[in-house]
Amino acid sequence: MGGAPGQTNGAPSAANPLAATRRLSLAQAKEIAFERNWDLLAAKSGIDSATAQLIVAKEFPNPTLSLSTTRIGTFDNATLEGNDLLHRSYDTIAAVSQLIEIGGKRRDRQVAARAGILGAKARFFDAKRSLDQGVTKAYVAALLAQANVRILNESTSYMSREADIAQARFKAGDISDADNKRIQISADQYALQAKSAAALAVQARIAVEVLMGEPQPRGQWTASDGIEQLAAARPPVQAAPPEAARPDVLAAEADLRGAEANLKLQKAYRIPDPTFTFLGEHNPSQPLPPPAADTLGIGVSFPLPLWNRNHGNILAARAAVDQYTLALNKLRTQVISDVATAEVAYQEASERLQRYDQQIQPHSAEVRESVSYAYRKGGASLVDLLEAERTDNDVRLATAQAMSDTASAAADLIAAHNVMTELAAGTTK
């Protein structure tokens, strides 16, 4: 794998732990992806944003301080004893005003914010679920590409050996020059297909590195897991508790609860919030020495809901509730569809693999060996030889494809059955 930013050699480092060995297992690929994948990191940052919204929802509105002074330009703005500021005839008023939210607005805002946090955490786990599925399928695709390279190289080796035998038989006059060249052409075609498959294998390995967040993906690693091993592993699907749901469903449910809380909040805004004011007035009397006329006061104000009853925002919030309800119902149906589709696909792929592995591929190999032996002895035609080799090559490629399909279907099945409870979604550990 490529080095970390600023590194050009293959020395191991904390950012690139596999640079020394150049070998990568599926478990290692997932572990690195969970730490460095950009989409997963972005989903995790969404939790911080939702947490900040809860902090905002818990905060009280700040009080307002006001100061005012009047009668500054009057003729009696100075005292008989001098020009002391506190004894001037200015009329000074200091007031503190505090808005008080009523009607459950603060509570509804906090409910919506808490639902936002749960939704953000559920989306993080859903992103992790999708990333696990994506890394597995990309790793399997890389294994399939490498298996195709191996199979085509084997076919090239088989035909090269047949070409050597054909060359000897041509010199002995047993076959024509055309037959000799046709065998050589077939061997060259397999060699070119193997080179093309090798290029595709590099691209598949690069796709794995991209999911792992590799800053310089080059595909220069070797898989330590085999496609046969992954295809043979049974997907660990267990019965889930009734209250459990897939993370994307939990996120949709949280979004709906948040929308319902916001609807209640918009309805509560029809109730005007009062603002209480506490004030003190300092008004020195004239002429001195009578004492100053200092007074205290209290007042309340609130907007009159005559022209604006928040009707538009209420309609918008109600529409959002309807949209989130439809999205949740659609998603629940999609989960059932995903599970059913994944189960059918896995069943079909595993049965196809079993038949290829136990019946078709062994018989194809036997036919190829038999026709090859007969051709060497003159008992089979060149057409029979080329057809047997082509069939065996296709069967081996189809067997590798069945292994890949089985492993990929198992990943889809695990992802479809990936469920959790709201309590488990409350943490990102």
C-alpha positions as CSV (number, residue, x, y, z in Angstrom):
1,M,0.0,0.0,0.0
2,G,1.1,3.6,-0.5
3,G,2.7,5.5,2.2
4,A,1.3,8.3,4.3
5,P,1.5,11.9,3.0
6,G,5.1,12.9,2.8
7,Q,6.4,9.3,2.6
8,T,7.8,7.8,-0.5
9,N,9.4,4.7,0.8
10,G,7.9,1.5,2.1
11,A,8.9,2.0,5.7
12,P,6.2,1.0,8.2
13,S,4.5,3.9,10.1
14,A,1.5,4.5,12.3
15,A,-0.3,5.9,9.3
16,N,0.6,3.0,7.1
17,P,1.0,-0.2,9.2
18,L,1.1,-2.6,6.3
19,A,3.8,-0.8,4.2
20,A,6.4,-3.3,5.3
21,T,4.6,-6.6,4.5
22,R,2.4,-5.4,1.6
23,R,-0.1,-8.0,2.7
24,L,-3.7,-7.2,3.7
25,S,-6.4,-9.3,5.2
26,L,-10.1,-8.4,5.0
27,A,-10.2,-7.8,8.8
28,Q,-7.3,-5.4,8.5
29,A,-8.9,-3.6,5.5
30,K,-12.0,-3.0,7.6
31,E,-10.1,-1.9,10.6
32,I,-8.2,0.7,8.6
33,A,-11.4,1.8,6.8
34,F,-13.2,2.4,10.0
35,E,-10.4,4.7,11.2
36,R,-9.7,6.6,8.0
37,N,-12.6,6.5,5.6
38,W,-13.6,10.0,4.7
39,D,-17.4,9.4,4.5
40,L,-17.4,7.7,7.9
41,L,-15.4,10.5,9.4
42,A,-17.9,13.0,7.9
43,A,-20.8,11.0,9.4
44,K,-19.1,11.1,12.8
45,S,-18.7,14.9,12.6
46,G,-22.5,15.1,12.1
47,I,-22.8,13.8,15.7
48,D,-20.8,16.8,17.0
49,S,-23.0,19.2,15.0
50,A,-26.2,17.6,16.5
51,T,-24.7,17.8,20.0
52,A,-24.0,21.5,19.4
53,Q,-27.7,22.0,18.5
54,L,-28.7,20.4,21.8
55,I,-26.5,22.8,23.7
56,V,-28.2,25.7,21.8
57,A,-31.6,24.3,22.6
58,K,-30.8,24.2,26.4
59,E,-29.5,27.7,26.6
60,F,-31.8,30.5,28.0
61,P,-32.2,33.8,26.1
62,N,-29.8,36.4,27.5
63,P,-31.4,39.3,29.5
64,T,-31.3,42.8,28.0
65,L,-29.8,45.8,29.9
66,S,-30.8,49.3,29.0
67,L,-29.7,52.7,30.3
68,S,-31.3,56.0,29.5
69,T,-30.8,59.6,30.7
70,T,-33.1,62.5,30.0
71,R,-33.3,66.3,30.9
72,I,-29.7,66.8,30.0
73,G,-30.0,70.1,28.4
74,T,-32.3,71.8,31.0
75,F,-31.3,75.0,32.9
76,D,-31.1,73.1,36.2
77,N,-28.6,70.5,35.1
78,A,-26.1,71.5,37.7
79,T,-26.5,71.7,41.5
80,L,-26.0,74.6,43.9
81,E,-23.1,72.7,45.5
82,G,-21.3,72.0,42.3
83,N,-21.5,69.8,39.3
84,D,-21.4,66.3,40.8
85,L,-22.8,63.7,38.4
86,L,-25.1,61.9,40.9
87,H,-26.6,65.2,42.1
88,R,-27.4,66.6,38.7
89,S,-31.0,66.9,37.7
90,Y,-30.7,64.3,35.0
91,D,-33.5,61.7,34.9
92,T,-31.6,58.3,34.7
93,I,-33.3,55.0,34.2
94,A,-31.6,51.5,34.3
95,A,-33.7,48.5,33.3
96,V,-33.1,44.7,32.9
97,S,-35.5,42.8,30.7
98,Q,-35.8,39.0,30.5
99,L,-37.7,37.0,27.9
100,I,-39.5,34.0,29.4
101,E,-40.5,31.1,27.0
102,I,-43.9,29.5,27.8
103,G,-46.0,26.9,26.2
104,G,-43.4,24.2,26.3
105,K,-41.2,25.7,23.6
106,R,-37.9,25.0,25.3
107,R,-38.9,21.4,26.0
108,D,-40.0,20.8,22.4
109,R,-36.8,22.3,21.1
110,Q,-34.7,20.0,23.3
111,V,-36.8,16.9,22.3
112,A,-36.1,17.8,18.6
113,A,-32.4,18.3,19.4
114,R,-32.1,15.0,21.2
115,A,-33.8,13.2,18.3
116,G,-31.2,14.9,16.0
117,I,-28.4,13.4,18.1
118,L,-29.9,9.9,18.0
119,G,-30.4,10.3,14.2
120,A,-26.8,11.4,13.7
121,K,-25.5,8.5,15.7
122,A,-27.7,6.1,13.9
123,R,-26.5,7.5,10.5
124,F,-23.0,7.0,11.7
125,F,-23.6,3.3,12.4
126,D,-25.5,3.0,9.1
127,A,-22.4,4.5,7.3
128,K,-20.3,2.0,9.1
129,R,-22.6,-0.8,8.1
130,S,-22.4,0.3,4.5
131,L,-18.7,0.7,4.7
132,D,-18.3,-2.8,6.1
133,Q,-20.3,-4.1,3.2
134,G,-18.5,-2.0,0.6
135,V,-15.0,-3.0,1.8
136,T,-16.0,-6.7,1.9
137,K,-17.4,-6.6,-1.7
138,A,-14.4,-4.6,-3.0
139,Y,-12.0,-7.0,-1.3
140,V,-13.8,-9.9,-2.9
141,A,-13.7,-8.2,-6.3
142,A,-10.0,-7.9,-5.9
143,L,-9.7,-11.6,-5.0
144,L,-11.9,-12.5,-8.1
145,A,-9.7,-10.3,-10.3
146,Q,-6.6,-12.0,-9.0
147,A,-8.2,-15.5,-9.4
148,N,-9.0,-14.6,-13.0
149,V,-5.3,-13.7,-13.6
150,R,-4.3,-17.1,-12.1
151,I,-6.8,-19.0,-14.2
152,L,-5.8,-17.3,-17.4
153,N,-2.1,-17.8,-16.7
154,E,-2.9,-21.5,-16.1
155,S,-4.7,-21.7,-19.5
156,T,-1.7,-19.9,-21.1
157,S,0.6,-22.5,-19.6
158,Y,-1.6,-25.4,-20.8
159,M,-1.8,-24.0,-24.3
160,S,1.9,-23.2,-24.4
161,R,2.7,-26.8,-23.5
162,E,0.3,-27.9,-26.3
163,A,2.0,-25.5,-28.6
164,D,5.4,-27.1,-27.8
165,I,4.0,-30.5,-28.5
166,A,2.3,-29.2,-31.7
167,Q,5.6,-27.7,-32.9
168,A,7.3,-31.1,-32.5
169,R,4.5,-32.9,-34.3
170,F,4.6,-30.3,-37.1
171,K,8.3,-30.9,-37.6
172,A,7.6,-34.6,-37.7
173,G,4.9,-34.0,-40.3
174,D,2.0,-35.2,-38.2
175,I,0.0,-31.9,-38.3
176,S,-0.3,-29.1,-40.7
177,D,1.2,-25.6,-40.3
178,A,-2.2,-24.2,-39.9
179,D,-3.0,-26.4,-37.0
180,N,0.3,-25.5,-35.4
181,K,-0.3,-21.8,-35.8
182,R,-3.9,-22.0,-34.4
183,I,-2.6,-23.5,-31.2
184,Q,0.0,-20.8,-30.9
185,I,-2.6,-18.1,-31.5
186,S,-4.8,-19.6,-28.8
187,A,-1.9,-19.5,-26.3
188,D,-1.1,-15.9,-27.2
189,Q,-4.8,-15.0,-26.7
190,Y,-4.8,-16.4,-23.3
191,A,-1.6,-14.6,-22.4
192,L,-3.1,-11.2,-23.6
193,Q,-6.3,-11.9,-21.5
194,A,-4.1,-12.6,-18.5
195,K,-2.4,-9.3,-18.9
196,S,-5.7,-7.5,-19.2
197,A,-7.0,-9.3,-16.1
198,A,-3.8,-8.2,-14.2
199,A,-4.6,-4.6,-15.0
200,L,-8.2,-5.1,-13.7
201,A,-6.8,-6.7,-10.6
202,V,-4.7,-3.6,-9.8
203,Q,-7.8,-1.4,-10.3
204,A,-9.8,-3.6,-7.9
205,R,-7.0,-3.3,-5.3
206,I,-7.0,0.5,-5.7
207,A,-10.8,0.5,-5.1
208,V,-10.1,-1.2,-1.8
209,E,-7.5,1.4,-0.9
210,V,-9.9,4.3,-1.7
211,L,-12.4,2.9,0.8
212,M,-9.6,2.6,3.3
213,G,-8.8,6.3,3.0
214,E,-5.4,5.7,1.5
215,P,-4.0,9.1,0.4
216,Q,-1.9,7.5,-2.4
217,P,-3.7,4.5,-3.7
218,R,-1.6,2.3,-6.1
219,G,-2.9,-1.2,-5.5
220,Q,0.5,-2.5,-4.4
221,W,-0.6,-5.1,-1.9
222,T,-1.3,-8.8,-1.8
223,A,-4.4,-10.3,-0.2
224,S,-3.8,-12.7,2.6
225,D,-7.3,-14.1,2.5
226,G,-8.4,-16.5,-0.2
227,I,-11.6,-16.3,-2.2
228,E,-12.3,-19.9,-1.4
229,Q,-12.0,-19.1,2.3
230,L,-14.5,-16.2,2.1
231,A,-16.9,-18.1,0.0
232,A,-17.0,-21.0,2.4
233,A,-17.7,-18.8,5.4
234,R,-21.3,-18.9,6.5
235,P,-22.8,-15.4,7.2
236,P,-23.3,-15.0,11.0
237,V,-27.0,-14.0,10.9
238,Q,-28.7,-14.2,14.3
239,A,-32.2,-13.5,15.5
240,A,-32.6,-9.9,16.6
241,P,-34.7,-8.6,19.6
242,P,-38.1,-7.2,18.6
243,E,-37.1,-3.7,19.5
244,A,-34.0,-3.7,17.3
245,A,-33.9,-2.1,13.8
246,R,-31.4,-1.4,11.2
247,P,-29.4,1.8,11.8
248,D,-31.0,3.6,8.8
249,V,-34.4,2.8,10.2
250,L,-33.5,4.1,13.6
251,A,-32.2,7.3,11.9
252,A,-35.5,7.7,10.0
253,E,-37.5,7.1,13.3
254,A,-35.4,9.8,15.0
255,D,-36.0,12.2,12.1
256,L,-39.7,11.6,12.5
257,R,-39.7,12.3,16.2
258,G,-37.7,15.4,15.7
259,A,-40.2,16.6,13.0
260,E,-43.1,15.9,15.4
261,A,-41.4,17.9,18.2
262,N,-40.7,20.7,15.7
263,L,-44.5,20.7,14.8
264,K,-45.4,21.1,18.4
265,L,-42.8,23.9,18.8
266,Q,-44.3,25.8,15.8
267,K,-47.8,25.5,17.3
268,A,-46.4,26.7,20.6
269,Y,-45.1,29.8,18.9
270,R,-48.7,31.0,18.6
271,I,-48.5,31.7,22.3
272,P,-46.7,35.0,22.8
273,D,-43.7,34.9,25.2
274,P,-43.8,37.7,27.8
275,T,-40.8,39.9,28.5
276,F,-40.5,41.0,32.2
277,T,-38.7,44.3,32.9
278,F,-37.2,45.4,36.2
279,L,-36.1,49.1,36.3
280,G,-34.8,51.7,38.7
281,E,-35.1,55.5,38.2
282,H,-32.7,58.1,39.7
283,N,-34.2,61.6,39.6
284,P,-32.5,64.2,41.8
285,S,-35.1,66.8,42.9
286,Q,-34.5,70.5,42.6
287,P,-33.8,72.6,44.4
288,L,-31.6,71.0,47.0
289,P,-31.6,69.8,49.8
290,P,-34.8,67.7,49.4
291,P,-33.9,64.0,48.9
292,A,-33.7,62.5,45.4
293,A,-36.9,60.9,44.0
294,D,-35.5,57.3,43.3
295,T,-38.1,54.8,42.3
296,L,-38.3,51.1,41.3
297,G,-40.6,49.6,38.7
298,I,-41.6,46.3,37.1
299,G,-43.3,45.8,33.7
300,V,-44.3,43.1,31.3
301,S,-44.7,43.1,27.5
302,F,-45.6,40.6,24.9
303,P,-46.4,40.7,21.2
304,L,-50.1,40.7,20.2
305,P,-50.8,37.7,17.9
306,L,-53.1,39.7,15.6
307,W,-51.6,39.5,12.1
308,N,-49.1,36.6,12.5
309,R,-50.3,33.3,14.0
310,N,-47.2,31.3,12.7
311,H,-49.6,29.5,10.2
312,G,-47.0,29.1,7.5
313,N,-44.4,27.5,9.7
314,I,-47.0,25.2,11.2
315,L,-48.0,24.0,7.7
316,A,-44.3,23.5,6.7
317,A,-43.7,21.5,9.9
318,R,-46.8,19.4,9.3
319,A,-45.6,18.7,5.7
320,A,-42.2,17.7,7.1
321,V,-43.9,15.2,9.5
322,D,-45.8,13.7,6.5
323,Q,-42.6,13.4,4.5
324,Y,-40.6,11.7,7.2
325,T,-43.5,9.3,7.8
326,L,-43.6,8.3,4.2
327,A,-39.8,8.0,4.1
328,L,-39.8,5.8,7.2
329,N,-42.5,3.5,5.8
330,K,-40.7,3.2,2.5
331,L,-37.4,2.4,4.3
332,R,-39.1,-0.3,6.4
333,T,-40.4,-1.9,3.2
334,Q,-36.9,-1.5,1.7
335,V,-35.4,-3.4,4.6
336,I,-37.7,-6.3,4.1
337,S,-36.9,-6.2,0.4
338,D,-33.1,-6.1,1.1
339,V,-33.3,-9.1,3.4
340,A,-35.4,-11.2,1.0
341,T,-33.2,-10.3,-2.0
342,A,-30.0,-11.0,-0.1
343,E,-31.3,-14.4,1.1
344,V,-32.3,-15.4,-2.5
345,A,-29.0,-14.2,-4.0
346,Y,-27.0,-16.0,-1.3
347,Q,-28.9,-19.2,-1.7
348,E,-28.5,-19.2,-5.5
349,A,-24.8,-18.3,-5.5
350,S,-24.0,-20.9,-2.8
351,E,-25.8,-23.7,-4.7
352,R,-24.2,-22.6,-8.0
353,L,-20.8,-22.7,-6.4
354,Q,-21.4,-26.1,-4.9
355,R,-22.4,-27.5,-8.3
356,Y,-19.4,-25.9,-10.1
357,D,-17.0,-27.0,-7.4
358,Q,-18.2,-30.6,-7.0
359,Q,-19.5,-31.5,-10.4
360,I,-18.8,-29.2,-13.3
361,Q,-15.2,-28.2,-12.8
362,P,-13.9,-31.7,-12.0
363,H,-15.6,-33.1,-15.1
364,S,-14.3,-30.3,-17.2
365,A,-10.8,-30.9,-16.1
366,E,-11.1,-34.6,-16.8
367,V,-12.4,-33.9,-20.3
368,R,-9.6,-31.4,-21.0
369,E,-7.0,-33.9,-19.9
370,S,-8.6,-36.7,-21.9
371,V,-8.9,-34.7,-25.1
372,S,-5.3,-33.4,-24.7
373,Y,-4.0,-36.9,-24.3
374,A,-6.0,-38.1,-27.3
375,Y,-4.8,-35.2,-29.4
376,R,-1.2,-36.1,-28.6
377,K,-1.8,-39.6,-29.7
378,G,-3.7,-38.5,-32.9
379,G,-7.1,-39.6,-31.6
380,A,-8.7,-36.2,-31.4
381,S,-8.8,-33.2,-33.7
382,L,-7.5,-29.7,-33.1
383,V,-11.0,-28.4,-32.9
384,D,-11.7,-30.9,-30.1
385,L,-8.6,-29.8,-28.2
386,L,-9.3,-26.1,-28.5
387,E,-12.9,-26.5,-27.6
388,A,-12.0,-28.6,-24.5
389,E,-9.5,-26.0,-23.4
390,R,-11.9,-23.1,-23.9
391,T,-14.6,-24.9,-22.0
392,D,-12.4,-25.7,-19.1
393,N,-11.1,-22.1,-19.0
394,D,-14.7,-20.8,-18.9
395,V,-15.7,-23.3,-16.2
396,R,-12.8,-22.3,-14.0
397,L,-13.6,-18.6,-14.5
398,A,-17.3,-19.3,-13.8
399,T,-16.3,-21.2,-10.6
400,A,-14.3,-18.2,-9.4
401,Q,-17.2,-16.0,-10.2
402,A,-19.5,-18.2,-8.2
403,M,-17.1,-17.9,-5.3
404,S,-17.1,-14.1,-5.6
405,D,-20.9,-14.0,-5.9
406,T,-21.3,-16.2,-2.8
407,A,-19.0,-14.1,-0.7
408,S,-20.6,-10.8,-1.9
409,A,-24.1,-12.1,-1.3
410,A,-23.0,-13.1,2.2
411,A,-21.8,-9.5,2.8
412,D,-25.2,-8.2,1.5
413,L,-27.0,-10.6,3.7
414,I,-25.0,-9.5,6.8
415,A,-25.6,-5.9,6.0
416,A,-29.4,-6.5,5.4
417,H,-29.7,-8.2,8.8
418,N,-27.5,-5.6,10.6
419,V,-29.8,-4.3,13.4
420,M,-29.3,-2.6,16.7
421,T,-31.4,-1.0,19.5
422,E,-31.7,2.7,20.3
423,L,-29.7,2.1,23.4
424,A,-26.8,0.7,21.4
425,A,-27.1,3.5,18.9
426,G,-26.6,6.0,21.8
427,T,-22.9,5.5,21.7
428,T,-20.3,5.6,18.9
429,K,-17.8,3.4,20.5
